[in-house]
Amino acid sequence: MKNNKLLLAYYGDDFTGSTDALEFLTLAGVKTILFLRKPTQKDLDRFPKIQAIGLAGKSRSMSPSEMEEELFPAFENLKSFEPAHFHYKVCSTFDSAPHVGNIGKAIEIGSEVFNQKTVLVSPSAPHLGRFCVFGNLFARMGTIGNGEIYRIDRHPSMSKHPVTPALEGDLTIHLAKQTEKSINLVNLTTIEKGSEKVLEEVANNKSEILFFDGFNLEHLKTIGNVFNELAAKKTLFSVGSSGIEMALGLDWKDKKVIGNQKTFESAGEISPILVLSGSCSPVTSGQIENALQNGFLEIALESKAVAIENQAEIIKNTVAQIVDNFNQGKSTILHTSKGSNDQRIAETELFFKSKGFSANEIQKQCSSVYGSVLGQITKEVLKAVKIKRILFAGGDTSSYAASELDILALEMIAPIAPGAPLCMAVSDNEWVNGIEMNFKGGQVGTADYFIKVLKGEKL
């Protein structure tokens, strides 16, 4: 690093995705801090020897107009620190649609802010079971283990995602519905030839968006080398999964920009813990059932919590129940649904429909309102009892829930599952500062995930 220049800054389009990038940078040996609000230089100065920064956002649940209001100042803020790379970090399943979480809109904004004609997009994350082959995205069921691999539009969960169902496997076609910018692809046949050939293709490219295939770690290393070459003179804006962090890390290590990978001891058991789940995923549903069979208690947040006139009473009663559970030493799961067939989902949709919201608007309202209620409940619980570890499940809702807690930043303290590390909260509020937090997306983890978080053990 020249003049202590930041290696990378990134904006995560939701909280779980933001901690995903935090983990892979940290494990690569890059000192990284994830901020939950736009940082100042004074904020960075609180963390000696910082090499990379992230900003946890929630643009994945925003409309294009809301994204403009959110991303222009956020991008300008991170650009001011003059990082070598700026990464708009999206989910490894490329969750997005024209009306919500529009990745094309983010590309348009980034292209303008960074004055970059061609934006580079690398979706693959083979370490998470995400593969991009001739433009088509394939994803394993779950991010760990030996789950079946499906083309994304045939994935049992992602093809039925309640907010952004995957309807097209070819990401170039998927993204073309979100922007008028021209799109091209550097496919596997070129990636296989190495970085020199890839750089030639990039130099000859005339398109405004350039995708990169990727199937294995060798492909990521090639992509990392290419991106670092292109970032030699000015900040390079790119879009993609945490595979970009891994790609850059592989090349940085090869060039001895960074040292050996960082290792962590087990975080150890802390009991009881609080689990806040806004996920509809069948993976999360199975994890809830497994935890209940192993001594956890559950609280089903009623669907009528979405109505503002009901919230004060529901929040008060739920807080009292959680506090009582904790005083008895019982870990507690507060959930908004257990799988996609939970009747609360239909009840919630019917409520918002009666208020005149369209089908597209309803899903965003679900994430925002449920997330806010979960966050308010958590804030009141923290004021009443000492909680040392919290697990947030569900990318969309967790973004809103965590926003209620006045957290300045997160720092990784131990791995749990790929893409979902255990972090420590940094806050000026004593009832939040030092709490250990884990953010997991709906597809993350094995059936015993909640047990592993309680025990602080890596999967």
ZANU-269420 format. One record per residue (C-alpha): x negated, y, z; residue number from 1. Coordinates in steps of 0.02 Angstrom, whole numbers. Each point is the difference from the previous one (the first is absolute). Example, Ala and Ser with C-alpha at 12.3 -4.5 7.8 and 13.67 -1.06 7.14 Angstrom:
// ZANU-269420
> -615, -225, 390, 1
> -69, 172, -33, 2
END
This chain:
// ZANU-269420
> 0, 0, 0, 1
> -66, 171, -49, 2
> 26, 139, 127, 3
> 113, -115, 102, 4
> 129, 2, -138, 5
> 152, -108, 31, 6
> -5, -159, -100, 7
> 189, -3, -16, 8
> 164, 81, 51, 9
> 167, -84, -28, 10
> 185, 32, 18, 11
> 104, -153, 46, 12
> 178, -1, -65, 13
> 58, -85, 161, 14
> -72, -41, 170, 15
> -29, -186, -22, 16
> -89, 31, -164, 17
> -105, 135, 81, 18
> -65, -117, 135, 19
> -34, -129, -137, 20
> -125, 119, -81, 21
> -70, 48, 171, 22
> -39, -182, 34, 23
> -94, -37, -160, 24
> -105, 157, 14, 25
> -41, -35, 182, 26
> -43, -182, -30, 27
> -114, 55, -143, 28
> -98, 102, 127, 29
> 73, 171, -45, 30
> 43, 107, 152, 31
> 182, 43, -38, 32
> 135, 97, 92, 33
> 183, -2, -52, 34
> 91, 162, 37, 35
> 188, 10, 23, 36
> 7, 185, -43, 37
> -102, 109, -117, 38
> -171, 14, 85, 39
> -108, 153, 25, 40
> -189, 4, 6, 41
> 16, 14, 189, 42
> 97, -164, -1, 43
> -137, -86, -99, 44
> -131, 68, 118, 45
> 79, -101, 142, 46
> -66, -158, -82, 47
> -191, -6, -17, 48
> -78, -76, -157, 49
> 167, -9, -91, 50
> -19, -64, -180, 51
> 180, -16, -63, 52
> 170, 68, 48, 53
> 179, -49, -36, 54
> 166, 88, 16, 55
> 148, -112, 40, 56
> 151, 60, -96, 57
> 173, -59, -47, 58
> 15, 49, -183, 59
> 54, -178, -43, 60
> 171, 42, 70, 61
> 12, 174, -79, 62
> 87, 66, -155, 63
> -109, 80, -136, 64
> 46, 177, 59, 65
> -42, -46, 180, 66
> -164, -76, -59, 67
> -48, 166, -80, 68
> 30, 91, 164, 69
> -98, -131, 96, 70
> -144, -46, -116, 71
> -60, 166, -71, 72
> -52, 69, 172, 73
> -58, -171, 60, 74
> -111, -26, -152, 75
> -70, 178, 11, 76
> -36, -28, 185, 77
> -101, -158, -31, 78
> -84, 74, -154, 79
> -68, 142, 108, 80
> -119, -123, 85, 81
> -81, -37, -170, 82
> -1, -191, 9, 83
> -85, -100, -137, 84
> 163, -95, -26, 85
> 183, 42, 30, 86
> 116, -150, 1, 87
> 190, 5, -4, 88
> 28, -165, 89, 89
> 157, -98, -48, 90
> 67, -168, 53, 91
> -86, -150, -80, 92
> 170, -50, -73, 93
> 11, 172, -86, 94
> 167, 39, 84, 95
> 75, 150, -92, 96
> 143, 60, -108, 97
> 43, 157, -99, 98
> 110, 64, 142, 99
> -105, -48, 152, 100
> -186, -22, 33, 101
> -33, 48, -181, 102
> -183, -43, -32, 103
> 8, 90, -167, 104
> 44, 161, 91, 105
> -146, -25, 120, 106
> -115, -24, -151, 107
> 64, 160, -80, 108
> -31, 97, 161, 109
> -173, -74, 26, 110
> -49, 31, -180, 111
> 43, 185, 23, 112
> -81, 22, 172, 113
> -162, -86, -49, 114
> 0, 65, -179, 115
> -22, -177, -66, 116
> 63, -43, -174, 117
> -2, -190, 22, 118
> 56, -77, 164, 119
> -71, -172, 40, 120
> 118, -131, 72, 121
> -60, -163, 80, 122
> 143, -102, 77, 123
> -85, -168, 33, 124
> -45, -59, 175, 125
> -54, -182, -14, 126
> -44, -4, 186, 127
> 186, 28, 32, 128
> 60, -119, -135, 129
> 37, 138, -128, 130
> -63, -25, -177, 131
> 17, 108, -156, 132
> -17, -98, -162, 133
> 26, 84, -169, 134
> 99, 134, 89, 135
> 114, -122, 90, 136
> 0, -3, 189, 137
> 8, -166, 94, 138
> 23, -13, 188, 139
> -14, -139, 127, 140
> 146, -27, 118, 141
> -77, 85, 152, 142
> -175, 72, 8, 143
> -85, -148, 85, 144
> 2, -189, -15, 145
> 49, -108, -148, 146
> 164, 78, -49, 147
> 66, -22, -177, 148
> -56, 132, -127, 149
> 135, 83, -106, 150
> 5, 131, -135, 151
> 62, 151, 97, 152
> 170, 8, -87, 153
> 30, -182, 48, 154
> -65, 16, 178, 155
> 135, -64, 121, 156
> -19, 151, 114, 157
> -66, 144, -107, 158
> 125, -29, -141, 159
> 136, 28, 132, 160
> -82, 143, 95, 161
> 141, 108, 72, 162
> -77, 165, -56, 163
> -111, -36, -151, 164
> 36, -173, -71, 165
> -133, -60, -122, 166
> 90, -15, -167, 167
> -149, 1, -119, 168
> -162, -100, 11, 169
> -101, 107, -122, 170
> -58, 149, 102, 171
> -33, 107, -154, 172
> 184, -17, -46, 173
> 53, 22, 182, 174
> -98, 162, 16, 175
> 56, 65, -170, 176
> 175, 17, 75, 177
> -71, 121, 129, 178
> -103, 119, -108, 179
> -18, 62, -178, 180
> -190, -10, 9, 181
> -81, -120, -124, 182
> -60, -166, 72, 183
> -136, -123, -49, 184
> -82, -154, 75, 185
> -177, -66, 23, 186
> 41, -185, -2, 187
> -91, -152, 67, 188
> -96, -34, -159, 189
> -91, 166, 23, 190
> -14, -11, 190, 191
> -85, -169, -22, 192
> -138, 83, -105, 193
> -56, 110, 145, 194
> -6, 183, 46, 195
> -98, 60, -152, 196
> 135, -60, -121, 197
> 137, 67, 114, 198
> -83, 171, 5, 199
> -7, 0, -190, 200
> 186, -35, -8, 201
> 35, 137, 127, 202
> -103, 123, -102, 203
> 97, -44, -158, 204
> 169, 6, 86, 205
> 124, 135, -55, 206
> 143, -45, 118, 207
> 47, 99, 155, 208
> 19, -154, 111, 209
> -120, -147, -8, 210
> 41, -164, 88, 211
> -132, -129, 48, 212
> 31, -187, 10, 213
> -76, -98, 143, 214
> 4, -181, 52, 215
> -145, -29, 121, 216
> -131, 89, 105, 217
> -124, 5, -144, 218
> 127, 100, -100, 219
> 22, 117, 148, 220
> -188, 25, 12, 221
> -4, 49, -184, 222
> 143, 122, 26, 223
> -87, 72, 153, 224
> -159, 28, -98, 225
> 96, 86, -141, 226
> 95, 112, 120, 227
> -159, 50, 92, 228
> -87, 43, -163, 229
> 147, 110, -48, 230
> -1, 85, 171, 231
> -183, 54, -13, 232
> 37, 181, -46, 233
> 172, 41, 69, 234
> 137, -76, 106, 235
> 81, -147, -91, 236
> 188, -20, 20, 237
> 63, -179, -7, 238
> 160, -93, 41, 239
> 24, -178, 61, 240
> -3, -125, 142, 241
> -130, -23, 137, 242
> -92, -98, -135, 243
> -76, 169, -46, 244
> -77, 15, 174, 245
> -67, -177, -15, 246
> -66, 33, -176, 247
> -92, 157, 53, 248
> -66, -86, 156, 249
> -72, -144, -100, 250
> -94, 121, -112, 251
> -55, 113, 143, 252
> -74, -150, 89, 253
> -88, -57, -158, 254
> -77, 174, -17, 255
> -40, 6, 187, 256
> 109, 154, 24, 257
> 74, -92, 149, 258
> -73, -137, 109, 259
> 66, -168, 55, 260
> 183, -36, 30, 261
> 65, 48, 172, 262
> 48, -141, 118, 263
> 127, 7, 141, 264
> 31, -99, 157, 265
> 176, -61, 39, 266
> 107, 139, 74, 267
> 63, -118, 134, 268
> 174, -31, 66, 269
> 113, 141, 58, 270
> 173, -44, 63, 271
> 135, 55, -14, 272
> 3, 85, -171, 273
> 135, 96, -92, 274
> 48, -48, -178, 275
> 97, 123, -109, 276
> 65, -81, -159, 277
> 89, 90, -141, 278
> -46, -137, -124, 279
> 126, -101, -102, 280
> -134, -122, -59, 281
> 27, -187, 24, 282
> -182, -9, 57, 283
> 35, 121, 143, 284
> 163, -90, 40, 285
> -96, -162, 23, 286
> -125, 89, 111, 287
> 141, 67, 110, 288
> 73, -175, 20, 289
> -170, -73, 43, 290
> -30, 134, 132, 291
> 171, -29, 79, 292
> -43, -184, 17, 293
> -158, 53, 92, 294
> 72, 110, 136, 295
> 34, 166, -87, 296
> 167, 84, 29, 297
> 98, 87, -138, 298
> 110, 153, -15, 299
> 104, 17, -158, 300
> 18, 184, -40, 301
> 182, 26, -47, 302
> 38, 63, -174, 303
> 104, 141, 75, 304
> -166, 77, 55, 305
> -8, 83, -172, 306
> 143, 115, 51, 307
> -70, 151, 91, 308
> 146, 8, 122, 309
> -47, -175, 64, 310
> -187, 22, 13, 311
> -19, 81, 171, 312
> 95, -139, 89, 313
> -83, -140, -100, 314
> -173, 72, 30, 315
> 34, 17, 187, 316
> 68, -177, 18, 317
> -137, -78, -107, 318
> -137, 89, 96, 319
> 73, -62, 165, 320
> 5, -179, -65, 321
> -180, 5, -64, 322
> -63, 76, 162, 323
> 91, -135, 100, 324
> -77, -135, -110, 325
> -174, 74, 24, 326
> 21, 11, 187, 327
> 33, -187, -6, 328
> -158, -25, -105, 329
> 97, -47, -158, 330
> -61, 47, -174, 331
> 145, 74, -99, 332
> 47, 7, -184, 333
> 115, 142, -53, 334
> 60, -37, -177, 335
> 117, 78, -128, 336
> 27, -164, -94, 337
> -55, -181, -7, 338
> -19, -36, -184, 339
> 89, 67, -154, 340
> 165, -84, 44, 341
> 22, 86, 169, 342
> 175, 74, 8, 343
> -71, 163, 70, 344
> -72, 38, -173, 345
> 171, -5, -82, 346
> 76, 100, 144, 347
> -134, 134, -18, 348
> 21, 11, -188, 349
> 189, 16, 20, 350
> -23, 142, 126, 351
> -113, 101, -115, 352
> 112, -36, -149, 353
> 147, 72, 97, 354
> -103, 159, 24, 355
> -20, 19, -187, 356
> -178, -62, -22, 357
> -43, -88, -162, 358
> -76, -175, -4, 359
> -172, 75, -29, 360
> 18, 124, 143, 361
> 66, -130, 123, 362
> -160, -100, 12, 363
> -103, 155, 35, 364
> 123, 53, 134, 365
> -14, -172, 82, 366
> -189, 16, 14, 367
> 5, 179, 62, 368
> 141, -15, 128, 369
> -46, -171, 70, 370
> -184, 48, 7, 371
> 39, 161, 92, 372
> 111, -91, 127, 373
> -133, -132, 30, 374
> -128, 137, 28, 375
> 111, 96, 121, 376
> 33, -159, 100, 377
> -186, -36, 8, 378
> -41, 176, 58, 379
> 122, -14, 145, 380
> -62, -174, 47, 381
> -180, 63, 4, 382
> 50, 136, 122, 383
> 81, -129, 115, 384
> -122, -146, 1, 385
> -181, -31, -44, 386
> -12, -90, -167, 387
> -172, -47, -64, 388
> 41, -82, -168, 389
> 136, 31, -130, 390
> 35, -93, -162, 391
> 91, 90, -142, 392
> 74, -114, -135, 393
> 63, 73, -165, 394
> -93, 129, -104, 395
> 142, 122, -36, 396
> 75, 11, 176, 397
> -167, -4, 91, 398
> -54, 160, -88, 399
> 147, 94, 74, 400
> -11, -87, 170, 401
> -184, 41, 26, 402
> 31, 181, -52, 403
> 100, 23, 160, 404
> -147, -43, 114, 405
> -116, 150, -19, 406
> -150, -104, -55, 407
> -148, 95, -71, 408
> -96, -148, -69, 409
> -30, -188, 3, 410
> -165, -92, 10, 411
> -17, -186, -34, 412
> -52, -104, 151, 413
> 26, -181, -58, 414
> 63, -102, -148, 415
> 163, -97, 16, 416
> 53, -43, -178, 417
> -69, 61, -167, 418
> 73, 173, -27, 419
> 70, 20, 175, 420
> -135, 41, 130, 421
> 23, 40, 182, 422
> -31, 186, 25, 423
> -19, 122, 144, 424
> 105, 158, 2, 425
> -86, 168, 27, 426
> 117, 132, 70, 427
> -2, 153, 111, 428
> 151, -75, 90, 429
> -58, -111, 142, 430
> 147, -120, -17, 431
> -51, -39, -179, 432
> -190, 18, 1, 433
> -90, -168, 4, 434
> 150, -109, -41, 435
> -42, -146, -114, 436
> 110, -6, -155, 437
> 22, -123, -142, 438
> 94, 43, -160, 439
> 51, -143, -114, 440
> 94, -4, -163, 441
> 145, -119, -27, 442
> -106, -129, -92, 443
> -146, 0, 121, 444
> -46, -142, 116, 445
> 40, -180, 47, 446
> 149, -59, 104, 447
> -95, 22, 163, 448
> -51, 179, -42, 449
> 82, 84, 151, 450
> -84, -126, 115, 451
> -168, 38, -79, 452
> 24, 187, 28, 453
> 47, -31, 182, 454
> -158, -104, 23, 455
> -107, 119, -103, 456
> -58, -145, -109, 457
> -46, 3, -182, 458
> 105, -111, -114, 459
END
